[in-house]
Amino acid sequence: MYGRNDFQGSYYDHLCSIIPQKDVLQTDILGNGFGVILKRWWNDMFLLSYSDRRSQVYFTSSHAMRMERVKQYRRYRSRIHPFSKFRNSWDGLMLVVFITKKFIFHHNTSVLFGQVSPALYYIAVIFEVIILVDLLVNFKTGYIDKEAKKVVLNAKKGLLEYCCTKLFLHCASAIPLQTIMFMRYGLEIDCCLCKTNYFVSTLRIINTVSLYRVFETTKYWIRGRASSKITHVYKFLRIIVLGFITMMQFYDLVDTIGLINIINTGELYNDSLYSILLISKFGDPETMSNYKLICYNFGRICKSLLLFTFGFRSSAYYLDKMTSLTAYIIANIFYMWCFLECFAFVNWLKFPEDQIIISQEITLNLVHCRQLPDKLCDKVKLYFAFNSSIMRKVQTMNGLYISLPKILKKEAMLSCYQKRLMKIPFFSVWPLDIIEKVVLLLKEEVYLRNDALTQVFSVDIT
């Protein structure tokens, strides 16, 4: 039907039969021993995963997924599929690494916290090694071409795409800042006075770039979830975490600028908040412990995010005024983001018709992208115009329907299905009360889901 279309990319109008197929790991790796099982498990970690929900957008059947696994195993065995089990687990690990490293680096390089436990420095170095390994993993991973709706595993194309889009920010975020501090100060890295210089201040400013990786890795939370409610919960969690880390990074940058200003001028300002903290920390270290400073830092971040203050100061340093204004703007940006997510969540709960329209547009776009026949496109349109389909979507997507009493749900089912059942000649002569019972007993059954449909052919053995 189409001259340059892959077999697995489309279902054609023809007589078809079900032909069971084995996975490429079962056909190419033969045997039943422990070594064979381990080899299959290892290769399966890097191939396209059948259980990844994101792959349903790019592969319309299980046969297409099998063909993708065959192509990757035989042609791109050294590459990592973006929808593989390994990549999914690795992204979860990198999410934990970047968030934890943000807090540790903030704690290790701050002058206010004084001497820090050496274990935190070693943990930070381990995280930096993992981040460097992440660069190699990104080089080996294929990329997703969203415009063409396909996954590209070619090494040269993948390297070119990575260098043109993310390489600079990833490399800047992967600079081993804590290791550089070790190389500079050695075992005296926990010295408090060693942090009051331009060198450490420069490292703290460079660390701001890694905020991009935190934003990127937190997308792991909002990947295709089975439940839309859980997806929205993780979206709100992502906003909260990003807001807190962004505000912490902002105050880290502000403290660094304040320290550079003190180094340049050689004096402390009585109306500067950072100068007051330094005087309290080193003037009376017993009353201002690290735990109190950690609590104060946490409260300062929460105060800015919640848009309230502990009181008004009679006089404020000009940098503190600029800091308050900028923090207010950052907090309102995240509030606006949260408001948009709330609007989308309420719209999803209360207006299922909009979701039906969105689902219809997505389905039709997929049909056109896969170059499916026009007859199938017309069937899709008829399906969305079918009252029973609308009823099914209302049942699964509308929170108002779920809260209705059983008697009203019964009336809705009878109104939707009863007339259509009576149009069937076999049921047309049945009594009305029996038809009502049959309607209430209806259950959804799905056959041939994700099965390969292939053309019937005969083999001449003569």
C-alpha positions as CSV (number, residue, x, y, z in Angstrom):
1,M,0.0,0.0,0.0
2,Y,2.8,2.4,0.9
3,G,6.1,2.2,-1.0
4,R,8.5,2.9,1.8
5,N,6.7,1.7,4.9
6,D,8.0,-0.9,7.3
7,F,5.9,-4.0,7.8
8,Q,5.7,-3.5,11.6
9,G,4.8,0.2,11.3
10,S,1.2,-0.3,10.1
11,Y,-1.7,-2.8,9.9
12,Y,-3.0,-3.2,6.3
13,D,-6.5,-4.2,5.1
14,H,-6.1,-7.9,4.4
15,L,-7.0,-11.3,5.7
16,C,-4.8,-11.9,8.7
17,S,-3.9,-14.6,11.2
18,I,-2.1,-14.7,14.5
19,I,1.5,-15.9,14.2
20,P,3.3,-16.3,17.5
21,Q,6.9,-15.0,17.5
22,K,9.7,-15.4,19.9
23,D,11.9,-12.6,21.3
24,V,15.3,-12.0,19.8
25,L,17.0,-13.1,23.0
26,Q,15.4,-16.5,22.8
27,T,16.3,-17.0,19.2
28,D,19.8,-15.7,19.2
29,I,20.9,-16.8,22.6
30,L,20.3,-20.6,22.8
31,G,20.5,-22.8,25.9
32,N,19.1,-23.1,29.4
33,G,22.1,-22.8,31.7
34,F,22.8,-20.2,34.3
35,G,25.2,-18.4,32.1
36,V,22.7,-18.2,29.2
37,I,20.0,-16.9,31.6
38,L,22.4,-14.3,32.9
39,K,23.4,-13.2,29.4
40,R,19.8,-12.8,28.4
41,W,19.0,-10.8,31.5
42,W,22.0,-8.5,30.9
43,N,21.1,-7.9,27.3
44,D,17.5,-7.4,28.1
45,M,18.4,-4.5,30.5
46,F,19.6,-2.4,27.5
47,L,17.0,-3.4,24.9
48,L,13.6,-1.8,24.5
49,S,11.4,-2.8,27.5
50,Y,7.9,-4.1,26.8
51,S,6.7,-2.7,30.1
52,D,7.7,0.9,29.5
53,R,4.5,2.9,28.9
54,R,6.2,5.6,26.9
55,S,7.0,3.1,24.1
56,Q,3.3,2.9,23.3
57,V,3.5,6.3,21.7
58,Y,6.2,5.2,19.2
59,F,5.3,1.5,18.7
60,T,1.7,0.6,18.0
61,S,2.0,-3.2,18.6
62,S,4.0,-5.8,20.3
63,H,5.3,-6.9,16.9
64,A,6.7,-3.5,16.3
65,M,8.5,-3.7,19.7
66,R,9.9,-7.1,18.9
67,M,11.3,-5.8,15.6
68,E,12.8,-2.8,17.4
69,R,14.5,-5.2,19.8
70,V,15.8,-7.3,16.9
71,K,17.2,-4.3,15.1
72,Q,18.9,-3.0,18.3
73,Y,20.4,-6.4,19.3
74,R,21.7,-7.2,15.8
75,R,22.8,-3.8,14.6
76,Y,23.2,-1.5,17.6
77,R,24.1,-3.9,20.4
78,S,26.5,-1.4,22.0
79,R,23.8,1.2,22.2
80,I,21.3,1.8,25.1
81,H,17.6,2.2,24.3
82,P,16.0,5.2,25.9
83,F,13.0,3.0,26.9
84,S,15.1,0.2,28.3
85,K,15.0,-1.1,31.9
86,F,18.6,0.1,32.5
87,R,17.9,3.6,31.3
88,N,14.8,3.8,33.5
89,S,16.7,2.7,36.6
90,W,19.6,4.9,35.8
91,D,17.4,8.0,35.5
92,G,16.0,7.2,38.9
93,L,19.5,6.9,40.4
94,M,20.6,10.2,38.8
95,L,17.5,11.9,40.3
96,V,18.6,10.9,43.8
97,V,22.3,11.7,43.0
98,F,21.7,15.3,41.8
99,I,19.2,16.2,44.5
100,T,21.4,14.8,47.3
101,K,24.6,16.4,45.8
102,K,22.9,19.8,45.8
103,F,22.3,19.7,49.5
104,I,25.7,18.2,50.3
105,F,27.6,20.7,48.2
106,H,25.6,23.6,49.7
107,H,26.5,22.3,53.2
108,N,30.2,21.5,52.5
109,T,31.1,24.9,50.9
110,S,29.2,27.3,53.2
111,V,31.3,29.3,55.6
112,L,28.4,29.5,58.0
113,F,28.4,25.8,58.8
114,G,32.0,25.8,59.8
115,Q,33.8,22.4,59.9
116,V,31.9,19.6,58.3
117,S,32.2,15.8,58.8
118,P,34.8,14.4,56.3
119,A,32.3,11.7,55.3
120,L,30.2,14.2,53.5
121,Y,33.1,15.2,51.3
122,Y,33.8,11.6,50.3
123,I,30.1,11.0,49.6
124,A,30.2,14.1,47.3
125,V,33.2,12.8,45.5
126,I,31.4,9.4,44.9
127,F,28.4,11.3,43.5
128,E,30.7,13.2,41.1
129,V,32.2,10.0,39.8
130,I,28.6,8.7,39.2
131,I,27.8,12.0,37.3
132,L,30.9,11.5,35.1
133,V,29.7,8.0,34.3
134,D,26.3,9.5,33.4
135,L,28.0,11.4,30.6
136,L,29.2,8.1,29.1
137,V,25.7,6.6,29.5
138,N,24.2,9.6,27.7
139,F,26.7,9.2,24.9
140,K,25.7,5.5,24.5
141,T,21.9,6.1,24.7
142,G,19.8,6.7,21.6
143,Y,17.7,9.8,21.3
144,I,13.9,10.3,20.7
145,D,13.0,12.2,17.6
146,K,9.6,13.6,18.7
147,E,8.8,15.2,15.3
148,A,9.3,12.0,13.4
149,K,7.9,9.8,16.2
150,K,10.8,7.4,16.2
151,V,13.8,6.4,18.3
152,V,17.2,6.9,16.7
153,L,20.0,4.4,17.8
154,N,22.6,5.3,15.2
155,A,25.8,6.3,17.1
156,K,26.9,9.2,14.8
157,K,23.4,10.7,14.7
158,G,23.0,10.2,18.5
159,L,26.4,11.9,19.2
160,L,25.6,14.8,16.9
161,E,22.2,15.3,18.6
162,Y,23.7,15.1,22.0
163,C,26.5,17.6,21.2
164,C,24.0,20.1,19.7
165,T,21.5,20.0,22.5
166,K,22.7,19.0,26.0
167,L,26.5,18.5,25.9
168,F,27.5,21.9,27.2
169,L,25.1,22.0,30.2
170,H,25.8,18.3,31.0
171,C,29.6,18.8,31.0
172,A,29.3,22.0,33.0
173,S,27.1,20.2,35.6
174,A,29.6,17.3,35.7
175,I,32.6,19.3,36.7
176,P,34.0,17.6,39.8
177,L,34.0,20.7,42.1
178,Q,34.4,18.7,45.3
179,T,37.3,16.8,43.8
180,I,38.9,20.0,42.8
181,M,38.6,21.2,46.4
182,F,40.3,18.0,47.5
183,M,43.2,18.6,45.1
184,R,43.6,22.1,46.3
185,Y,43.3,21.6,50.1
186,G,43.9,17.9,50.7
187,L,43.0,16.7,54.2
188,E,42.5,20.3,55.3
189,I,39.4,20.6,53.1
190,D,37.1,20.9,56.2
191,C,39.0,24.0,57.3
192,C,36.4,26.8,57.7
193,L,38.8,29.7,56.7
194,C,39.8,27.8,53.5
195,K,36.3,28.5,52.2
196,T,36.6,32.3,52.5
197,N,38.4,33.0,49.2
198,Y,37.7,33.6,45.5
199,F,38.5,30.0,44.6
200,V,35.7,28.4,46.6
201,S,33.3,31.3,45.7
202,T,34.0,30.5,42.0
203,L,33.2,26.9,42.5
204,R,29.9,27.8,44.2
205,I,29.0,30.0,41.3
206,I,29.8,27.3,38.8
207,N,27.6,24.9,40.8
208,T,24.6,27.0,39.8
209,V,24.7,25.3,36.3
210,S,23.8,21.9,37.9
211,L,20.3,23.3,38.6
212,Y,19.5,22.4,35.0
213,R,20.2,18.7,35.7
214,V,17.9,18.8,38.7
215,F,15.2,20.2,36.5
216,E,15.9,17.6,33.8
217,T,16.1,14.5,36.1
218,T,12.9,15.4,38.0
219,K,11.0,14.6,34.8
220,Y,11.5,11.0,35.9
221,W,8.6,11.5,38.3
222,I,6.1,12.5,35.6
223,R,6.8,9.7,33.1
224,G,3.9,7.7,31.8
225,R,2.0,6.5,34.9
226,A,-0.9,4.1,34.9
227,S,-3.0,6.5,36.9
228,S,-3.6,10.1,36.0
229,K,-4.1,11.0,39.6
230,I,-0.7,9.7,40.6
231,T,0.8,11.6,37.7
232,H,-0.7,14.9,39.0
233,V,0.5,14.1,42.5
234,Y,4.1,13.7,41.2
235,K,3.8,16.9,39.2
236,F,3.0,18.8,42.4
237,L,5.9,17.0,44.1
238,R,8.2,18.0,41.3
239,I,7.1,21.7,41.7
240,I,7.7,21.6,45.4
241,V,11.2,20.0,45.1
242,L,12.3,22.2,42.3
243,G,11.0,25.3,44.1
244,F,12.9,24.4,47.3
245,I,16.2,23.6,45.5
246,T,16.0,26.7,43.3
247,M,15.5,28.9,46.3
248,M,18.3,27.2,48.1
249,Q,20.6,27.7,45.1
250,F,19.5,31.3,44.9
251,Y,20.4,32.0,48.5
252,D,23.7,30.1,48.0
253,L,24.5,32.5,45.2
254,V,23.5,35.5,47.3
255,D,25.7,34.4,50.2
256,T,28.6,33.9,47.8
257,I,28.1,37.4,46.4
258,G,28.0,38.7,50.0
259,L,31.2,36.9,50.9
260,I,33.0,38.3,47.8
261,N,31.8,41.8,48.7
262,I,33.2,41.4,52.2
263,I,36.6,40.1,50.8
264,N,36.8,43.1,48.5
265,T,35.9,45.8,51.0
266,G,37.5,44.1,54.1
267,E,34.7,45.1,56.4
268,L,31.4,43.8,57.8
269,Y,28.1,45.8,57.5
270,N,25.9,46.0,60.5
271,D,22.7,46.1,58.4
272,S,23.7,43.2,56.2
273,L,22.0,39.9,57.1
274,Y,25.0,37.8,56.0
275,S,27.4,39.9,58.0
276,I,25.2,39.5,61.1
277,L,25.2,35.7,60.7
278,L,29.0,35.7,60.3
279,I,29.4,37.8,63.5
280,S,27.0,35.5,65.4
281,K,28.7,32.4,64.1
282,F,32.4,33.3,64.8
283,G,31.7,35.8,67.6
284,D,29.8,33.4,69.8
285,P,30.0,29.9,68.3
286,E,28.4,28.2,71.4
287,T,25.1,30.0,71.0
288,M,25.0,29.8,67.2
289,S,25.6,26.1,66.4
290,N,25.4,24.4,63.0
291,Y,22.0,22.9,63.8
292,K,20.6,26.4,64.5
293,L,22.1,27.6,61.3
294,I,20.6,24.7,59.3
295,C,17.2,25.4,60.8
296,Y,17.6,29.1,60.0
297,N,18.6,28.4,56.4
298,F,15.6,26.0,56.1
299,G,13.3,28.7,57.5
300,R,14.7,31.4,55.2
301,I,13.9,29.2,52.2
302,C,10.4,28.4,53.4
303,K,9.7,32.0,54.3
304,S,10.5,33.1,50.7
305,L,8.5,30.3,49.1
306,L,5.5,30.9,51.4
307,L,5.6,34.7,50.8
308,F,5.6,35.8,54.4
309,T,8.2,37.4,56.7
310,F,9.1,37.2,60.4
311,G,8.9,41.0,60.8
312,F,10.2,44.3,59.4
313,R,13.8,45.6,60.0
314,S,14.4,49.2,60.6
315,S,17.2,49.3,58.1
316,A,18.3,46.8,55.5
317,Y,21.4,46.4,53.3
318,Y,20.7,47.2,49.6
319,L,21.8,43.7,48.6
320,D,19.2,42.2,51.0
321,K,16.5,44.4,49.5
322,M,17.4,43.1,46.0
323,T,17.5,39.5,47.4
324,S,14.0,39.8,48.8
325,L,12.6,41.2,45.6
326,T,14.2,38.5,43.5
327,A,13.2,35.7,45.9
328,Y,9.6,37.1,45.7
329,I,9.7,36.9,41.9
330,I,11.1,33.3,41.9
331,A,8.4,32.2,44.4
332,N,5.6,33.6,42.3
333,I,7.0,31.8,39.2
334,F,6.5,28.5,41.0
335,Y,3.1,29.6,42.3
336,M,2.0,30.3,38.7
337,W,3.3,26.9,37.6
338,C,1.4,25.3,40.5
339,F,-1.7,27.2,39.5
340,L,-1.5,25.9,35.9
341,E,-1.2,22.4,37.2
342,C,-4.1,22.8,39.5
343,F,-6.2,24.2,36.6
344,A,-5.3,21.2,34.5
345,F,-6.1,18.8,37.3
346,V,-9.5,20.3,38.0
347,N,-10.2,20.4,34.2
348,W,-9.3,16.7,34.0
349,L,-11.7,15.9,36.9
350,K,-14.7,18.0,36.0
351,F,-14.6,18.3,32.2
352,P,-14.2,14.8,30.6
353,E,-15.4,16.1,27.3
354,D,-12.2,18.1,26.9
355,Q,-10.2,14.9,27.6
356,I,-12.2,13.1,25.0
357,I,-11.3,15.7,22.4
358,I,-7.7,15.6,23.3
359,S,-7.7,11.8,23.1
360,Q,-9.3,12.0,19.7
361,E,-6.7,14.4,18.4
362,I,-3.8,12.3,19.8
363,T,-5.3,9.1,18.2
364,L,-5.8,10.7,14.8
365,N,-2.3,12.2,14.8
366,L,-1.0,8.7,15.6
367,V,-3.0,7.2,12.7
368,H,-1.7,9.8,10.2
369,C,1.9,9.5,11.5
370,R,1.8,5.7,11.1
371,Q,0.3,6.1,7.6
372,L,-2.7,3.9,8.4
373,P,-5.5,3.5,5.8
374,D,-8.2,6.1,5.5
375,K,-10.8,3.4,6.4
376,L,-9.2,2.9,9.8
377,C,-9.1,6.7,10.3
378,D,-12.9,6.8,9.6
379,K,-13.4,4.0,12.0
380,V,-11.6,5.9,14.7
381,K,-13.8,8.9,14.1
382,L,-16.9,6.8,14.3
383,Y,-15.6,5.2,17.5
384,F,-15.3,8.6,19.2
385,A,-18.7,9.6,18.0
386,F,-20.2,6.4,19.3
387,N,-22.3,7.0,22.4
388,S,-21.1,3.9,24.1
389,S,-17.5,5.0,23.8
390,I,-18.4,8.3,25.3
391,M,-20.1,6.5,28.1
392,R,-17.1,4.3,28.7
393,K,-14.7,7.4,28.9
394,V,-17.1,9.2,31.3
395,Q,-17.0,6.1,33.5
396,T,-13.2,6.0,33.7
397,M,-12.4,9.7,33.7
398,N,-15.2,11.7,35.3
399,G,-15.0,12.0,39.1
400,L,-18.6,13.1,39.2
401,Y,-19.8,9.8,37.7
402,I,-17.8,7.9,40.3
403,S,-19.5,9.7,43.2
404,L,-23.1,9.0,41.8
405,P,-25.3,6.6,43.6
406,K,-25.7,3.1,42.1
407,I,-29.3,3.8,41.0
408,L,-28.2,6.7,38.9
409,K,-25.4,4.7,37.4
410,K,-27.9,2.0,36.5
411,E,-30.1,4.5,34.8
412,A,-27.2,5.9,32.8
413,M,-26.2,2.4,31.6
414,L,-29.7,1.6,30.6
415,S,-30.1,4.9,28.7
416,C,-26.9,4.3,26.8
417,Y,-27.0,0.6,26.0
418,Q,-30.6,-0.5,26.1
419,K,-31.7,1.0,22.7
420,R,-28.7,-0.3,20.9
421,L,-29.2,-3.8,22.3
422,M,-32.9,-3.8,21.2
423,K,-31.8,-3.0,17.6
424,I,-30.1,-6.4,17.4
425,P,-32.7,-8.8,15.8
426,F,-32.0,-11.6,18.2
427,F,-32.9,-9.4,21.2
428,S,-35.7,-7.4,19.6
429,V,-38.5,-9.8,20.7
430,W,-37.2,-10.2,24.2
431,P,-39.2,-8.7,27.2
432,L,-38.0,-5.3,28.4
433,D,-37.2,-6.4,31.9
434,I,-34.9,-9.2,30.6
435,I,-33.1,-6.8,28.3
436,E,-32.5,-4.5,31.3
437,K,-30.9,-7.4,33.2
438,V,-28.7,-8.2,30.1
439,V,-27.6,-4.6,29.9
440,L,-26.6,-4.6,33.5
441,L,-24.6,-7.8,33.0
442,L,-22.5,-6.3,30.2
443,K,-18.7,-6.4,30.7
444,E,-15.9,-5.1,28.6
445,E,-13.8,-7.8,27.0
446,V,-10.7,-7.0,24.9
447,Y,-9.3,-9.4,22.4
448,L,-6.1,-9.4,20.3
449,R,-4.5,-6.5,22.3
450,N,-0.9,-5.8,21.1
451,D,-0.9,-9.0,18.9
452,A,0.8,-9.1,15.6
453,L,-1.5,-9.3,12.5
454,T,0.2,-10.7,9.4
455,Q,-1.0,-11.6,6.0
456,V,-2.1,-15.2,5.4
457,F,0.2,-16.9,3.0
458,S,0.7,-20.5,1.8
459,V,4.0,-22.3,1.4
460,D,4.5,-24.5,-1.7
461,I,6.6,-27.5,-0.6
462,T,6.6,-29.2,-4.0
